[in-house]
Amino acid sequence: MDQASVRDNRELQRFELPVEGQVAFANYRRQPGRLVITHVETPPALRGAGHASRLMQGVAEMARAEQVKVLPLCSYARAWMQRHPEYRDLAV
């Protein structure tokens, strides 16, 4: 995955993945030592193509690079973390 395609929009407190002129995003809150993922959304026209998974992989890689944990409050983010054992060490 091209991690560089996922960007951290700190002003809006969300990670973004631009795709075909639209944006999949994951809203977050930063807390000491962790990222709290509150909502993941993909535009309807892009759903079912794996974009939300690519977005979450980018979020997980950024969390690992920043040495912070991920608290997935969003049901999609929580399920994604459970399906990807290579990132379970990041889960709070």
Secondary structure, 3 states (H helix, E strand, C coil): CCHHHCEEECCCCEEEEEECCEEEEEEEEEECCEEEEEEEECCHHHCCCCHHHHHHHHHHHHHHHHCCEEEECCHHHHHHHHHCHHHHHHEC
